[in-house]
């Protein structure tokens, strides 16, 4: 069954997604960064070209031919080159999350985003998924 981890208190959800992708890639885990639209996909793509400053995260869009061989893939459709780790940047639960071994939900700091995160947490909990929680605000202190 899919394991779902919530990373809450993110000051910059895209940067957090890059950090988590980099960590997963270093552990040999392939990542699908799933976003709601092409605009966010392009923002994430640009950020990945410069994160981290001293390294490079090989990545591409899910529609590209080399997606099956990339450690990090950005997508906004249901074209999945693997089923290892899904990092969701949506405000609602995506319908296909259970196809993945692990899901990461990133929740920002503002009240509206936190409320949507609680609703997603409840969605997974009510369906019996194993849940984890990492408070990024506590890690900064």
N, C-alpha and C positions, 0 to 999 in steps of 0.2 A: 504494500500500500504506500502511496505517496506520503512523504514527510514534508511538512510545511513549516518554514521558519519565517518569523516576522522580525524585521529590523526596523525599530521605531526610533523616532527622534532625529531623523536625517535632516540636515540643513540643506542638502543638495542631493535629491534623489538620483540624478544622472551620475554625479560623481560617486555616490555610494555604489551604484550599479557597476561602474568601472572598477572600483576597488574590489568588490566581491567577485567580479569576473576575473580579475587578475589573480586573486587568491585561488579561485577554483582552477584556473588554467595551470597555475604552478603545481597544483595537486593532481593534475592529469584528468580533471573533470571538464567535459565539454559543456558549454553554456549557450542557451538561447535567451537573448535579451528580447522580450516581447513588449512592443509598444502599441498604443492605440492608433497611430497614424504615421504617414510618411515624414511629416515635419519633425516629429520627435525622433524618428529613426535617423534622420539626417543630422540632428543635433548630437545624438549619441555617437554616430559614426565619426563626426569631427572631434568630439571629446576623446574617443578611443585612440585617435591618431596621436594625441599628445599626453596620454596617461598610461603609465606613469612617466614623468619627465625623463627618467634615465633608462627606460626600457620601451618595449613595443608589445602591444597586444594584437596578434594576428586576428583579423576579423573580416567579415563581409556581410552583405545582406543575404537573407535566406533564398532570394530568387537567383542568386549568382551560381554558376556552375560549380565553383569550388567550395560551396557551403558544406558539403558532406565531409570535407577534409579540414575545415577550420575549427580551431578550439573555441572561438566565440562567433556567434552568428546573431545578427539583428533581424528581427522579423515583425511584421504587422499583419500577417495572414496566417493560414494554417498549414504552411509548408515547413515541416520540421525535419531537419537532417539527422536528428538524434532524439533521444528521450531521457537524457541524463539530468540536467539542471535547467529549470525554467526560472528566470528572474523576470517577474512581471512588473511592469510599470503602468499598469492599468488602475483605475479607481474602483473597479468591480472585479469580482472573481471571473477569470476566463473559463469558458465552458470545457476546455480541453486539458485543464491542469492535471487531471488524473493519468494522463498518458506519460507523465514524467516521474522519475524516481524521487526527485526533490523539487520543491518550489520555494522560492524566496519572494516574499512580499516586502516592499520597501515603503515605509510610512513616514511622511514628513512631519514637521513640528506644528503646523497650524491646526487650529481646532477642527475645521471642516475636514481636513485630510485625516486627522486622527479619528474622527467619527466614522469616516468611510473605512478606515483600517479596522476599527472594531467590528463593523458589519461583516467585513471579509473574514475576520477571525472567527466570528460566530458561525458564519456559513460553513467553514471547514470543521469547526468543533462539533456542530450539530450533526455532521455526517460521519463523525468518528475518526477523522484524520489525526495522526500524531502531530502535535504542534510544539514549536519552540519559539522562544522570544529573546531577542537581544536588544537591549536599550542602548542605543548609540550615545545618548547623552551621558550615561554613566561611564562609558568607556573613555570619554574625553576628560574626565576629572582625575 
